[in-house]
């Protein structure tokens, strides 16, 4: 199962409809094909999708929407999904998720979710309406109509009398069983500000050496109910730790995050799934970030069409892209919006980082007036100290 498009309406934090496309919009050249994933002749998917914006622009919120949409397709109960809080107190939030299934059909699932205040605080969510459309990819005449289902009748609709189905689980579960289809989602959203290495049976030495060449050995051992960590640096005695938190005393945050991330990358590339990372550059130097992006953009490694979806503050990462349509500019101006760069910047040959930093794209640099106020405040504070 491959995601083609996610369109969402009715979310409290968003200014307007959120419309995210994961297939190419611009013309695909021969050189581009090495970094894309072909689902059909002339139809290609991005393997690394970037969401960039200034602080508090709403990047994490967009990533939570994507995470929730993917988990709806995975048959996960909405009330168990960590990113469900993006729904807030929505009255009727509509998710339209278009995907390509393993029967070579283009499908569209529309799921309408409402909230209800819980006695213990917060909200409880339920699905109040669902429809599913389907068409063979062979019936699509051009990319323009790939996710267009206008004029088609849904092949299935949710029956509220179906007692077997929990009210927060999508009825797509029936389609997934029928087509023997699945979608694998790996999320590092919870690791944005928390960096604790989970227990794992195998950490490839190549990963460890790439991140920190001074480490000679790092492995976990389970003895009865107790987990031990063996850590050895070159030329030093081996250390045995009882708790993963203790690793923070010996390893950098970047090394810990790198081990978590690159170990997960292997699983994602194997399964053809999706890896979601908030603030990709957090704890990493540019070389590590670029390496990670290139793994997904390398068709010799990424043979299953795995997709990296990430947020970033760093405009320099945009220059890794030859195309504009895998990049979204996120802004928050009385509500969050995400705009595809190809709609703003028509030419691919313009250096993307320069366009971003110059303010040409609007809303991508801190406001100059805010800078002047901050400078004035700082100057006054320093003057009072003297």
Phi, psi and omega in degrees: 000129180235133180282132178255320186201144174232121179236125186230137176230152172090013178273132186302325186278349188257138185289325184209190179300135175263119185232110185240124180250134183250005174250161187292140176256324181274167178299140181258117178272171179299321180293329180292328189299335180291340182252002181244173178240122183273125174260333178203158174307128179079357178241118185232148177252148173285144178255351175214113183248126184251139174238115186238146178184167179286175178303140178065022179279339179112015182300314180297323179297319178297317180296325178294323177298315179298317180299317180295317180299316179297322181286334172297317179291338180275003180070021179284138175299128184303322182288355176255352182277129184300325184278008181299338183295348176292341178287335180055222178258045185301142175279308176212101177263125183254123176250119171251116184241113178263135183213162179252116185267175185281002172262011179065036174252148170266125183239155175225121177254123175252120182237124179253125186241139174236160181247157175217135181295134179271151181298325182276004183103159182078200184229154172243138187246147178217153178269123184257343180202142176210143175220152179228127175250157181207142175208146178291141181298334180295341181276350182277124185272333179204164181302329181302329185253013184302316182247025179264118180243015180297138180087352179261143177272143177296146179274346180202152177221149182291133177256114183293347179274356181284095187292337184289341187259118176302148187284359175244016177245131182293145177284003175297344178304324180292318179295317181298322178289321181295319183265359184054046184250157180202166176221129181258128182237126177241122185238134174249022179302322182284352181260007182301315182244357179240129185231081178237126182287120179285161178297131179216146182283331189214119172244110182305135180300329180296324178293313182298314182295323178298321184277322181209098184292351179277348180275128179262331183205135173209112180208160179255148176222133179251119177243110187056241180260010185250133179256128178245148179243126178259122181229128180221128173263153181301130178078008181233165179289149179290139177255143175241117183251150182261348186216137181298333179298329180296338180298334180298338179283341186242333182245148177288160178299325179294322179293317180296312179297322180296318179297315178299312186292308185289332174293324179287327180302319180301317179294319182294314181295331178287319187273343186075027185267200184240135177243120181253125180228126176268132182053070185306324184280352183300120181076357183250149168276170186298323182300318181292318181298314181295321177302315180299314179299317184292331176301318181284331181275358182264109184293341177285335176265316185264075183275346184258004178075033176294152185231129172264124177239119187218160172249157180202158170259345192269109182292336180300332180293336181294335181287352174285346181265133172276341184246163178259340191278003174259008185240135175240135176264121182256130179227158175228098178234088187060036181139146185279138172227154175227117185244131179293132184299331181294339178281338184260314184250103187284333184261138179276343186275356176278134181296119188293322181296323179293317179297322181289311185288333183286344184088003180301327183278351179067131177073017181251359176230148178305142183299136182296324179297320178295322178298316181296320179295319178296316180297319180296318178297317180295318179298318179295321180295317180293324180294321180291331178291319180294000000 
